[in-house]
């Protein structure tokens, strides 16, 4: 998982290693590398992206990679 708070989007890796873009316009999603999340695939700005992101399990190592 990577996230750039300046541009308010990042990428989540799915179980196949594919990177899925997500937008965080309101800074509502706080994710860390290794967190387990569930999400649906939607279309925003004509691109597939993760939507309805829900935290399932926090990474126990708590490695924060917010830029």
N, CA, C, O and CB atoms as a CASP TS submission, in Angstrom:
PFRMAT TS
TARGET T0000
AUTHOR 0000-0000-0000
METHOD Language model
MODEL 1
PARENT N/A
ATOM      1  N   UNK     1       0.849  -1.160   0.000  1.00  0.00           N
ATOM      2  CA  UNK     1       0.000   0.000   0.000  1.00  0.00           C
ATOM      3  C   UNK     1       0.896   1.225   0.000  1.00  0.00           C
ATOM      4  O   UNK     1       1.895   1.290   0.717  1.00  0.00           O
ATOM      5  CB  UNK     1      -0.967  -0.003   1.212  1.00  0.00           C
ATOM      6  N   UNK     2       0.527   2.166  -0.798  1.00  0.00           N
ATOM      7  CA  UNK     2       1.209   3.454  -0.788  1.00  0.00           C
ATOM      8  C   UNK     2       0.146   4.540  -0.843  1.00  0.00           C
ATOM      9  O   UNK     2      -0.939   4.337  -1.387  1.00  0.00           O
ATOM     10  CB  UNK     2       2.220   3.583  -1.982  1.00  0.00           C
ATOM     11  N   UNK     3       0.469   5.691  -0.277  1.00  0.00           N
ATOM     12  CA  UNK     3      -0.479   6.794  -0.245  1.00  0.00           C
ATOM     13  C   UNK     3       0.281   8.108  -0.232  1.00  0.00           C
ATOM     14  O   UNK     3       1.248   8.270   0.513  1.00  0.00           O
ATOM     15  CB  UNK     3      -1.411   6.690   0.980  1.00  0.00           C
ATOM     16  N   UNK     4      -0.164   9.048  -1.062  1.00  0.00           N
ATOM     17  CA  UNK     4       0.412  10.380  -1.091  1.00  0.00           C
ATOM     18  C   UNK     4      -0.670  11.355  -0.652  1.00  0.00           C
ATOM     19  O   UNK     4      -1.601  11.633  -1.408  1.00  0.00           O
ATOM     20  CB  UNK     4       0.966  10.738  -2.511  1.00  0.00           C
ATOM     21  N   UNK     5      -0.551  11.876   0.568  1.00  0.00           N
ATOM     22  CA  UNK     5      -1.612  12.743   1.095  1.00  0.00           C
ATOM     23  C   UNK     5      -1.673  14.103   0.399  1.00  0.00           C
ATOM     24  O   UNK     5      -2.683  14.798   0.509  1.00  0.00           O
ATOM     25  CB  UNK     5      -1.413  12.948   2.579  1.00  0.00           C
ATOM     26  N   UNK     6      -0.617  14.497  -0.311  1.00  0.00           N
ATOM     27  CA  UNK     6      -0.652  15.757  -1.042  1.00  0.00           C
ATOM     28  C   UNK     6      -1.614  15.705  -2.227  1.00  0.00           C
ATOM     29  O   UNK     6      -2.313  16.679  -2.505  1.00  0.00           O
ATOM     30  CB  UNK     6       0.741  16.116  -1.524  1.00  0.00           C
ATOM     31  N   UNK     7      -1.651  14.571  -2.922  1.00  0.00           N
ATOM     32  CA  UNK     7      -2.558  14.419  -4.062  1.00  0.00           C
ATOM     33  C   UNK     7      -3.787  13.583  -3.704  1.00  0.00           C
ATOM     34  O   UNK     7      -4.693  13.420  -4.521  1.00  0.00           O
ATOM     35  CB  UNK     7      -1.823  13.780  -5.236  1.00  0.00           C
ATOM     36  N   UNK     8      -3.811  13.051  -2.468  1.00  0.00           N
ATOM     37  CA  UNK     8      -4.945  12.328  -1.896  1.00  0.00           C
ATOM     38  C   UNK     8      -5.343  11.080  -2.669  1.00  0.00           C
ATOM     39  O   UNK     8      -6.529  10.789  -2.820  1.00  0.00           O
ATOM     40  CB  UNK     8      -6.115  13.235  -1.810  1.00  0.00           C
ATOM     41  N   UNK     9      -4.350  10.342  -3.159  1.00  0.00           N
ATOM     42  CA  UNK     9      -4.631   9.019  -3.703  1.00  0.00           C
ATOM     43  C   UNK     9      -3.434   8.110  -3.457  1.00  0.00           C
ATOM     44  O   UNK     9      -2.319   8.561  -3.193  1.00  0.00           O
ATOM     45  CB  UNK     9      -4.958   9.098  -5.217  1.00  0.00           C
ATOM     46  N   UNK    10      -3.707   6.826  -3.552  1.00  0.00           N
ATOM     47  CA  UNK    10      -2.659   5.839  -3.337  1.00  0.00           C
ATOM     48  C   UNK    10      -3.016   4.554  -4.050  1.00  0.00           C
ATOM     49  O   UNK    10      -3.911   4.521  -4.894  1.00  0.00           O
ATOM     50  CB  UNK    10      -2.442   5.582  -1.840  1.00  0.00           C
ATOM     51  N   UNK    11      -2.305   3.496  -3.699  1.00  0.00           N
ATOM     52  CA  UNK    11      -2.516   2.201  -4.327  1.00  0.00           C
ATOM     53  C   UNK    11      -2.585   1.112  -3.265  1.00  0.00           C
ATOM     54  O   UNK    11      -1.817   1.110  -2.302  1.00  0.00           O
ATOM     55  CB  UNK    11      -1.397   1.898  -5.339  1.00  0.00           C
ATOM     56  N   UNK    12      -3.510   0.198  -3.456  1.00  0.00           N
ATOM     57  CA  UNK    12      -3.651  -0.984  -2.614  1.00  0.00           C
ATOM     58  C   UNK    12      -3.325  -2.178  -3.500  1.00  0.00           C
ATOM     59  O   UNK    12      -3.792  -2.243  -4.637  1.00  0.00           O
ATOM     60  CB  UNK    12      -5.103  -1.098  -1.979  1.00  0.00           C
ATOM     61  N   UNK    13      -2.538  -3.116  -3.005  1.00  0.00           N
ATOM     62  CA  UNK    13      -2.253  -4.345  -3.754  1.00  0.00           C
ATOM     63  C   UNK    13      -3.307  -5.385  -3.420  1.00  0.00           C
ATOM     64  O   UNK    13      -3.598  -5.636  -2.251  1.00  0.00           O
ATOM     65  CB  UNK    13      -0.829  -4.886  -3.432  1.00  0.00           C
ATOM     66  N   UNK    14      -3.883  -5.994  -4.466  1.00  0.00           N
ATOM     67  CA  UNK    14      -4.851  -7.062  -4.212  1.00  0.00           C
ATOM     68  C   UNK    14      -4.101  -8.377  -3.979  1.00  0.00           C
ATOM     69  O   UNK    14      -2.870  -8.393  -3.992  1.00  0.00           O
ATOM     70  CB  UNK    14      -5.855  -7.200  -5.402  1.00  0.00           C
ATOM     71  N   UNK    15      -4.821  -9.465  -3.768  1.00  0.00           N
ATOM     72  CA  UNK    15      -4.195 -10.751  -3.462  1.00  0.00           C
ATOM     73  C   UNK    15      -3.350 -11.292  -4.603  1.00  0.00           C
ATOM     74  O   UNK    15      -2.506 -12.162  -4.386  1.00  0.00           O
ATOM     75  CB  UNK    15      -5.248 -11.755  -3.108  1.00  0.00           C
ATOM     76  N   UNK    16      -3.562 -10.788  -5.823  1.00  0.00           N
ATOM     77  CA  UNK    16      -2.768 -11.195  -6.985  1.00  0.00           C
ATOM     78  C   UNK    16      -1.573 -10.279  -7.226  1.00  0.00           C
ATOM     79  O   UNK    16      -0.824 -10.471  -8.183  1.00  0.00           O
ATOM     80  CB  UNK    16      -3.640 -11.223  -8.221  1.00  0.00           C
ATOM     81  N   UNK    17      -1.396  -9.285  -6.359  1.00  0.00           N
ATOM     82  CA  UNK    17      -0.290  -8.347  -6.509  1.00  0.00           C
ATOM     83  C   UNK    17      -0.585  -7.182  -7.433  1.00  0.00           C
ATOM     84  O   UNK    17       0.280  -6.336  -7.662  1.00  0.00           O
ATOM     85  CB  UNK    17       0.900  -9.065  -7.007  1.00  0.00           C
ATOM     86  N   UNK    18      -1.797  -7.128  -7.968  1.00  0.00           N
ATOM     87  CA  UNK    18      -2.183  -6.022  -8.849  1.00  0.00           C
ATOM     88  C   UNK    18      -2.426  -4.778  -8.003  1.00  0.00           C
ATOM     89  O   UNK    18      -3.070  -4.853  -6.957  1.00  0.00           O
ATOM     90  CB  UNK    18      -3.453  -6.381  -9.683  1.00  0.00           C
ATOM     91  N   UNK    19      -1.915  -3.639  -8.450  1.00  0.00           N
ATOM     92  CA  UNK    19      -2.104  -2.389  -7.713  1.00  0.00           C
ATOM     93  C   UNK    19      -3.397  -1.725  -8.152  1.00  0.00           C
ATOM     94  O   UNK    19      -3.626  -1.505  -9.341  1.00  0.00           O
ATOM     95  CB  UNK    19      -0.908  -1.433  -7.926  1.00  0.00           C
ATOM     96  N   UNK    20      -4.242  -1.409  -7.171  1.00  0.00           N
ATOM     97  CA  UNK    20      -5.531  -0.778  -7.408  1.00  0.00           C
ATOM     98  C   UNK    20      -5.483   0.622  -6.805  1.00  0.00           C
ATOM     99  O   UNK    20      -5.191   0.783  -5.620  1.00  0.00           O
ATOM    100  CB  UNK    20      -6.705  -1.623  -6.799  1.00  0.00           C
ATOM    101  N   UNK    21      -5.767   1.628  -7.617  1.00  0.00           N
ATOM    102  CA  UNK    21      -5.774   3.022  -7.150  1.00  0.00           C
ATOM    103  C   UNK    21      -6.962   3.257  -6.220  1.00  0.00           C
ATOM    104  O   UNK    21      -8.033   2.679  -6.410  1.00  0.00           O
ATOM    105  CB  UNK    21      -5.827   4.005  -8.353  1.00  0.00           C
ATOM    106  N   UNK    22      -6.764   4.118  -5.203  1.00  0.00           N
ATOM    107  CA  UNK    22      -7.877   4.581  -4.388  1.00  0.00           C
ATOM    108  C   UNK    22      -7.708   6.068  -4.131  1.00  0.00           C
ATOM    109  O   UNK    22      -6.592   6.585  -4.069  1.00  0.00           O
ATOM    110  CB  UNK    22      -7.966   3.793  -3.054  1.00  0.00           C
ATOM    111  N   UNK    23      -8.826   6.734  -3.983  1.00  0.00           N
ATOM    112  CA  UNK    23      -8.847   8.174  -3.701  1.00  0.00           C
ATOM    113  C   UNK    23      -9.305   8.386  -2.270  1.00  0.00           C
ATOM    114  O   UNK    23     -10.131   7.632  -1.756  1.00  0.00           O
ATOM    115  CB  UNK    23      -9.776   8.936  -4.696  1.00  0.00           C
ATOM    116  N   UNK    24      -8.768   9.410  -1.631  1.00  0.00           N
ATOM    117  CA  UNK    24      -9.074   9.699  -0.237  1.00  0.00           C
ATOM    118  C   UNK    24      -9.282  11.198  -0.082  1.00  0.00           C
ATOM    119  O   UNK    24      -8.534  11.867   0.630  1.00  0.00           O
ATOM    120  CB  UNK    24      -7.944   9.194   0.704  1.00  0.00           C
ATOM    121  N   UNK    25     -10.297  11.717  -0.749  1.00  0.00           N
ATOM    122  CA  UNK    25     -10.535  13.160  -0.779  1.00  0.00           C
ATOM    123  C   UNK    25     -10.760  13.774   0.598  1.00  0.00           C
ATOM    124  O   UNK    25     -10.409  14.933   0.822  1.00  0.00           O
ATOM    125  CB  UNK    25     -11.719  13.452  -1.645  1.00  0.00           C
ATOM    126  N   UNK    26     -11.334  13.021   1.510  1.00  0.00           N
ATOM    127  CA  UNK    26     -11.649  13.561   2.837  1.00  0.00           C
ATOM    128  C   UNK    26     -10.703  13.066   3.921  1.00  0.00           C
ATOM    129  O   UNK    26     -10.948  13.302   5.105  1.00  0.00           O
ATOM    130  CB  UNK    26     -13.063  13.205   3.210  1.00  0.00           C
ATOM    131  N   UNK    27      -9.626  12.384   3.539  1.00  0.00           N
ATOM    132  CA  UNK    27      -8.689  11.786   4.498  1.00  0.00           C
ATOM    133  C   UNK    27      -9.404  10.870   5.483  1.00  0.00           C
ATOM    134  O   UNK    27      -9.009  10.788   6.646  1.00  0.00           O
ATOM    135  CB  UNK    27      -7.940  12.879   5.259  1.00  0.00           C
ATOM    136  N   UNK    28     -10.447  10.183   5.036  1.00  0.00           N
ATOM    137  CA  UNK    28     -11.202   9.296   5.909  1.00  0.00           C
ATOM    138  C   UNK    28     -10.551   7.932   6.062  1.00  0.00           C
ATOM    139  O   UNK    28     -10.732   7.271   7.084  1.00  0.00           O
ATOM    140  CB  UNK    28     -12.598   9.132   5.384  1.00  0.00           C
ATOM    141  N   UNK    29      -9.796   7.504   5.060  1.00  0.00           N
ATOM    142  CA  UNK    29      -9.166   6.190   5.106  1.00  0.00           C
ATOM    143  C   UNK    29      -7.743   6.364   5.614  1.00  0.00           C
ATOM    144  O   UNK    29      -6.943   7.073   5.003  1.00  0.00           O
ATOM    145  CB  UNK    29      -9.184   5.499   3.704  1.00  0.00           C
ATOM    146  N   UNK    30      -7.430   5.723   6.723  1.00  0.00           N
ATOM    147  CA  UNK    30      -6.077   5.763   7.261  1.00  0.00           C
ATOM    148  C   UNK    30      -5.539   4.346   7.199  1.00  0.00           C
ATOM    149  O   UNK    30      -5.932   3.487   7.989  1.00  0.00           O
ATOM    150  CB  UNK    30      -6.043   6.335   8.731  1.00  0.00           C
ATOM    151  N   UNK    31      -4.637   4.104   6.254  1.00  0.00           N
ATOM    152  CA  UNK    31      -4.094   2.775   6.026  1.00  0.00           C
ATOM    153  C   UNK    31      -2.590   2.770   6.224  1.00  0.00           C
ATOM    154  O   UNK    31      -1.913   3.774   6.001  1.00  0.00           O
ATOM    155  CB  UNK    31      -4.446   2.285   4.627  1.00  0.00           C
ATOM    156  N   UNK    32      -2.085   1.627   6.644  1.00  0.00           N
ATOM    157  CA  UNK    32      -0.650   1.423   6.779  1.00  0.00           C
ATOM    158  C   UNK    32      -0.246   0.205   5.964  1.00  0.00           C
ATOM    159  O   UNK    32      -1.075  -0.656   5.669  1.00  0.00           O
ATOM    160  CB  UNK    32      -0.247   1.252   8.267  1.00  0.00           C
ATOM    161  N   UNK    33       1.020   0.136   5.604  1.00  0.00           N
ATOM    162  CA  UNK    33       1.528  -1.006   4.863  1.00  0.00           C
ATOM    163  C   UNK    33       1.230  -2.282   5.643  1.00  0.00           C
ATOM    164  O   UNK    33       1.505  -2.367   6.840  1.00  0.00           O
ATOM    165  CB  UNK    33       3.048  -0.863   4.597  1.00  0.00           C
ATOM    166  N   UNK    34       0.670  -3.264   4.960  1.00  0.00           N
ATOM    167  CA  UNK    34       0.383  -4.548   5.586  1.00  0.00           C
ATOM    168  C   UNK    34      -1.004  -4.672   6.178  1.00  0.00           C
ATOM    169  O   UNK    34      -1.393  -5.764   6.592  1.00  0.00           O
ATOM    170  CB  UNK    34       1.368  -4.803   6.639  1.00  0.00           C
ATOM    171  N   UNK    35      -1.769  -3.582   6.232  1.00  0.00           N
ATOM    172  CA  UNK    35      -3.145  -3.667   6.715  1.00  0.00           C
ATOM    173  C   UNK    35      -3.961  -4.515   5.749  1.00  0.00           C
ATOM    174  O   UNK    35      -3.758  -4.454   4.536  1.00  0.00           O
ATOM    175  CB  UNK    35      -3.772  -2.252   6.874  1.00  0.00           C
ATOM    176  N   UNK    36      -4.880  -5.302   6.287  1.00  0.00           N
ATOM    177  CA  UNK    36      -5.763  -6.114   5.463  1.00  0.00           C
ATOM    178  C   UNK    36      -7.075  -5.363   5.300  1.00  0.00           C
ATOM    179  O   UNK    36      -7.726  -5.024   6.288  1.00  0.00           O
ATOM    180  CB  UNK    36      -5.992  -7.528   6.090  1.00  0.00           C
ATOM    181  N   UNK    37      -7.462  -5.104   4.064  1.00  0.00           N
ATOM    182  CA  UNK    37      -8.688  -4.357   3.793  1.00  0.00           C
ATOM    183  C   UNK    37      -9.566  -5.114   2.804  1.00  0.00           C
ATOM    184  O   UNK    37      -9.112  -5.995   2.074  1.00  0.00           O
ATOM    185  CB  UNK    37      -8.360  -2.956   3.250  1.00  0.00           C
ATOM    186  N   UNK    38     -10.814  -4.742   2.811  1.00  0.00           N
ATOM    187  CA  UNK    38     -11.774  -5.240   1.835  1.00  0.00           C
ATOM    188  C   UNK    38     -12.250  -4.042   1.036  1.00  0.00           C
ATOM    189  O   UNK    38     -12.424  -2.957   1.591  1.00  0.00           O
ATOM    190  CB  UNK    38     -12.974  -5.994   2.520  1.00  0.00           C
ATOM    191  N   UNK    39     -12.466  -4.227  -0.269  1.00  0.00           N
ATOM    192  CA  UNK    39     -12.918  -3.115  -1.089  1.00  0.00           C
ATOM    193  C   UNK    39     -13.660  -3.631  -2.303  1.00  0.00           C
ATOM    194  O   UNK    39     -13.536  -4.797  -2.681  1.00  0.00           O
ATOM    195  CB  UNK    39     -11.742  -2.239  -1.515  1.00  0.00           C
ATOM    196  N   UNK    40     -14.425  -2.751  -2.902  1.00  0.00           N
ATOM    197  CA  UNK    40     -15.103  -3.039  -4.162  1.00  0.00           C
ATOM    198  C   UNK    40     -14.357  -2.289  -5.258  1.00  0.00           C
ATOM    199  O   UNK    40     -13.615  -1.347  -4.980  1.00  0.00           O
ATOM    200  CB  UNK    40     -16.627  -2.627  -4.114  1.00  0.00           C
ATOM    201  N   UNK    41     -14.554  -2.703  -6.485  1.00  0.00           N
ATOM    202  CA  UNK    41     -13.957  -2.008  -7.626  1.00  0.00           C
ATOM    203  C   UNK    41     -15.003  -1.084  -8.230  1.00  0.00           C
ATOM    204  O   UNK    41     -16.103  -1.515  -8.577  1.00  0.00           O
ATOM    205  CB  UNK    41     -13.422  -3.018  -8.692  1.00  0.00           C
ATOM    206  N   UNK    42     -14.652   0.180  -8.352  1.00  0.00           N
ATOM    207  CA  UNK    42     -15.531   1.162  -8.968  1.00  0.00           C
ATOM    208  C   UNK    42     -14.768   1.907 -10.048  1.00  0.00           C
ATOM    209  O   UNK    42     -13.630   1.556 -10.360  1.00  0.00           O
ATOM    210  CB  UNK    42     -16.091   2.144  -7.916  1.00  0.00           C
ATOM    211  N   UNK    43     -15.378   2.922 -10.614  1.00  0.00           N
ATOM    212  CA  UNK    43     -14.735   3.749 -11.627  1.00  0.00           C
ATOM    213  C   UNK    43     -14.813   5.200 -11.167  1.00  0.00           C
ATOM    214  O   UNK    43     -15.898   5.728 -10.921  1.00  0.00           O
ATOM    215  CB  UNK    43     -15.406   3.560 -13.032  1.00  0.00           C
ATOM    216  N   UNK    44     -13.666   5.828 -11.055  1.00  0.00           N
ATOM    217  CA  UNK    44     -13.578   7.241 -10.702  1.00  0.00           C
ATOM    218  C   UNK    44     -12.593   7.873 -11.672  1.00  0.00           C
ATOM    219  O   UNK    44     -11.516   7.330 -11.917  1.00  0.00           O
ATOM    220  CB  UNK    44     -13.132   7.450  -9.200  1.00  0.00           C
ATOM    221  N   UNK    45     -12.963   9.007 -12.214  1.00  0.00           N
ATOM    222  CA  UNK    45     -12.118   9.712 -13.191  1.00  0.00           C
ATOM    223  C   UNK    45     -11.747   8.782 -14.347  1.00  0.00           C
ATOM    224  O   UNK    45     -10.614   8.785 -14.829  1.00  0.00           O
ATOM    225  CB  UNK    45     -10.835  10.259 -12.511  1.00  0.00           C
ATOM    226  N   UNK    46     -12.726   7.991 -14.776  1.00  0.00           N
ATOM    227  CA  UNK    46     -12.578   7.052 -15.894  1.00  0.00           C
ATOM    228  C   UNK    46     -11.513   5.979 -15.670  1.00  0.00           C
ATOM    229  O   UNK    46     -10.968   5.440 -16.633  1.00  0.00           O
ATOM    230  CB  UNK    46     -12.249   7.812 -17.141  1.00  0.00           C
ATOM    231  N   UNK    47     -11.212   5.666 -14.408  1.00  0.00           N
ATOM    232  CA  UNK    47     -10.227   4.637 -14.086  1.00  0.00           C
ATOM    233  C   UNK    47     -10.808   3.677 -13.055  1.00  0.00           C
ATOM    234  O   UNK    47     -11.559   4.098 -12.175  1.00  0.00           O
ATOM    235  CB  UNK    47      -8.916   5.272 -13.560  1.00  0.00           C
ATOM    236  N   UNK    48     -10.471   2.386 -13.151  1.00  0.00           N
ATOM    237  CA  UNK    48     -10.898   1.470 -12.098  1.00  0.00           C
ATOM    238  C   UNK    48     -10.172   1.820 -10.805  1.00  0.00           C
ATOM    239  O   UNK    48      -8.989   2.161 -10.823  1.00  0.00           O
ATOM    240  CB  UNK    48     -10.630  -0.008 -12.500  1.00  0.00           C
ATOM    241  N   UNK    49     -10.875   1.736  -9.698  1.00  0.00           N
ATOM    242  CA  UNK    49     -10.258   2.057  -8.422  1.00  0.00           C
ATOM    243  C   UNK    49     -10.985   1.350  -7.285  1.00  0.00           C
ATOM    244  O   UNK    49     -12.105   0.866  -7.447  1.00  0.00           O
ATOM    245  CB  UNK    49     -10.253   3.571  -8.193  1.00  0.00           C
ATOM    246  N   UNK    50     -10.328   1.301  -6.138  1.00  0.00           N
ATOM    247  CA  UNK    50     -10.914   0.709  -4.946  1.00  0.00           C
ATOM    248  C   UNK    50     -11.897   1.700  -4.330  1.00  0.00           C
ATOM    249  O   UNK    50     -11.572   2.875  -4.156  1.00  0.00           O
ATOM    250  CB  UNK    50      -9.815   0.310  -3.924  1.00  0.00           C
ATOM    251  N   UNK    51     -13.090   1.229  -4.003  1.00  0.00           N
ATOM    252  CA  UNK    51     -14.099   2.050  -3.336  1.00  0.00           C
ATOM    253  C   UNK    51     -14.657   1.255  -2.162  1.00  0.00           C
ATOM    254  O   UNK    51     -14.456   0.044  -2.076  1.00  0.00           O
ATOM    255  CB  UNK    51     -15.242   2.473  -4.326  1.00  0.00           C
ATOM    256  N   UNK    52     -15.348   1.927  -1.272  1.00  0.00           N
ATOM    257  CA  UNK    52     -15.935   1.283  -0.089  1.00  0.00           C
ATOM    258  C   UNK    52     -14.885   0.474   0.669  1.00  0.00           C
ATOM    259  O   UNK    52     -15.102  -0.690   1.005  1.00  0.00           O
ATOM    260  CB  UNK    52     -17.109   0.372  -0.497  1.00  0.00           C
ATOM    261  N   UNK    53     -13.759   1.104   0.928  1.00  0.00           N
ATOM    262  CA  UNK    53     -12.649   0.436   1.607  1.00  0.00           C
ATOM    263  C   UNK    53     -13.000   0.246   3.075  1.00  0.00           C
ATOM    264  O   UNK    53     -13.422   1.184   3.752  1.00  0.00           O
ATOM    265  CB  UNK    53     -11.333   1.247   1.457  1.00  0.00           C
ATOM    266  N   UNK    54     -12.818  -0.986   3.561  1.00  0.00           N
ATOM    267  CA  UNK    54     -13.128  -1.307   4.950  1.00  0.00           C
ATOM    268  C   UNK    54     -11.942  -2.048   5.572  1.00  0.00           C
ATOM    269  O   UNK    54     -11.460  -3.036   5.018  1.00  0.00           O
ATOM    270  CB  UNK    54     -14.428  -2.160   5.048  1.00  0.00           C
ATOM    271  N   UNK    55     -11.480  -1.567   6.717  1.00  0.00           N
ATOM    272  CA  UNK    55     -10.368  -2.193   7.426  1.00  0.00           C
ATOM    273  C   UNK    55     -10.827  -3.531   8.006  1.00  0.00           C
ATOM    274  O   UNK    55     -11.851  -3.598   8.686  1.00  0.00           O
ATOM    275  CB  UNK    55      -9.831  -1.260   8.549  1.00  0.00           C
ATOM    276  N   UNK    56     -10.070  -4.592   7.737  1.00  0.00           N
ATOM    277  CA  UNK    56     -10.368  -5.906   8.311  1.00  0.00           C
ATOM    278  C   UNK    56      -9.413  -6.245   9.444  1.00  0.00           C
ATOM    279  O   UNK    56      -9.821  -6.785  10.472  1.00  0.00           O
ATOM    280  CB  UNK    56     -10.300  -6.986   7.233  1.00  0.00           C
ATOM    281  N   UNK    57      -8.135  -5.923   9.250  1.00  0.00           N
ATOM    282  CA  UNK    57      -7.134  -6.254  10.266  1.00  0.00           C
ATOM    283  C   UNK    57      -5.953  -5.296  10.137  1.00  0.00           C
ATOM    284  O   UNK    57      -5.395  -5.128   9.052  1.00  0.00           O
ATOM    285  CB  UNK    57      -6.662  -7.734  10.127  1.00  0.00           C
ATOM    286  N   UNK    58      -5.581  -4.678  11.238  1.00  0.00           N
ATOM    287  CA  UNK    58      -4.444  -3.761  11.279  1.00  0.00           C
ATOM    288  C   UNK    58      -3.150  -4.554  11.276  1.00  0.00           C
ATOM    289  O   UNK    58      -3.055  -5.587  11.940  1.00  0.00           O
ATOM    290  CB  UNK    58      -4.516  -2.845  12.521  1.00  0.00           C
ATOM    291  N   UNK    59      -2.155  -4.088  10.542  1.00  0.00           N
ATOM    292  CA  UNK    59      -0.826  -4.699  10.552  1.00  0.00           C
ATOM    293  C   UNK    59      -0.236  -4.544  11.947  1.00  0.00           C
ATOM    294  O   UNK    59      -0.189  -3.437  12.484  1.00  0.00           O
ATOM    295  CB  UNK    59       0.107  -4.053   9.473  1.00  0.00           C
ATOM    296  N   UNK    60       0.208  -5.632  12.527  1.00  0.00           N
ATOM    297  CA  UNK    60       0.756  -5.597  13.883  1.00  0.00           C
ATOM    298  C   UNK    60       2.112  -4.906  13.963  1.00  0.00           C
ATOM    299  O   UNK    60       2.526  -4.481  15.042  1.00  0.00           O
ATOM    300  CB  UNK    60       0.878  -6.997  14.418  1.00  0.00           C
ATOM    301  N   UNK    61       2.812  -4.789  12.826  1.00  0.00           N
ATOM    302  CA  UNK    61       4.113  -4.127  12.820  1.00  0.00           C
ATOM    303  C   UNK    61       3.989  -2.609  12.806  1.00  0.00           C
ATOM    304  O   UNK    61       4.940  -1.901  13.137  1.00  0.00           O
ATOM    305  CB  UNK    61       4.919  -4.582  11.626  1.00  0.00           C
ATOM    306  N   UNK    62       2.816  -2.111  12.421  1.00  0.00           N
ATOM    307  CA  UNK    62       2.515  -0.677  12.420  1.00  0.00           C
ATOM    308  C   UNK    62       3.561   0.152  11.689  1.00  0.00           C
ATOM    309  O   UNK    62       4.047   1.155  12.211  1.00  0.00           O
ATOM    310  CB  UNK    62       2.390  -0.182  13.833  1.00  0.00           C
ATOM    311  N   UNK    63       3.900  -0.272  10.483  1.00  0.00           N
ATOM    312  CA  UNK    63       4.832   0.486   9.636  1.00  0.00           C
ATOM    313  C   UNK    63       4.016   1.521   8.885  1.00  0.00           C
ATOM    314  O   UNK    63       3.219   1.165   8.018  1.00  0.00           O
ATOM    315  CB  UNK    63       5.624  -0.453   8.638  1.00  0.00           C
ATOM    316  N   UNK    64       4.200   2.789   9.201  1.00  0.00           N
ATOM    317  CA  UNK    64       3.438   3.871   8.579  1.00  0.00           C
ATOM    318  C   UNK    64       4.188   4.383   7.366  1.00  0.00           C
ATOM    319  O   UNK    64       5.319   4.853   7.484  1.00  0.00           O
ATOM    320  CB  UNK    64       3.178   5.018   9.582  1.00  0.00           C
ATOM    321  N   UNK    65       3.556   4.294   6.184  1.00  0.00           N
ATOM    322  CA  UNK    65       4.201   4.740   4.951  1.00  0.00           C
ATOM    323  C   UNK    65       3.484   5.936   4.345  1.00  0.00           C
ATOM    324  O   UNK    65       3.591   6.164   3.140  1.00  0.00           O
ATOM    325  CB  UNK    65       4.254   3.603   3.943  1.00  0.00           C
ATOM    326  N   UNK    66       2.749   6.711   5.153  1.00  0.00           N
ATOM    327  CA  UNK    66       2.100   7.907   4.616  1.00  0.00           C
ATOM    328  C   UNK    66       3.184   8.914   4.263  1.00  0.00           C
ATOM    329  O   UNK    66       4.127   9.123   5.026  1.00  0.00           O
ATOM    330  CB  UNK    66       1.077   8.516   5.639  1.00  0.00           C
ATOM    331  N   UNK    67       3.039   9.535   3.094  1.00  0.00           N
ATOM    332  CA  UNK    67       4.030  10.525   2.647  1.00  0.00           C
ATOM    333  C   UNK    67       3.734  11.868   3.213  1.00  0.00           C
ATOM    334  O   UNK    67       4.461  12.825   2.946  1.00  0.00           O
ATOM    335  CB  UNK    67       4.077  10.611   1.139  1.00  0.00           C
TER
END
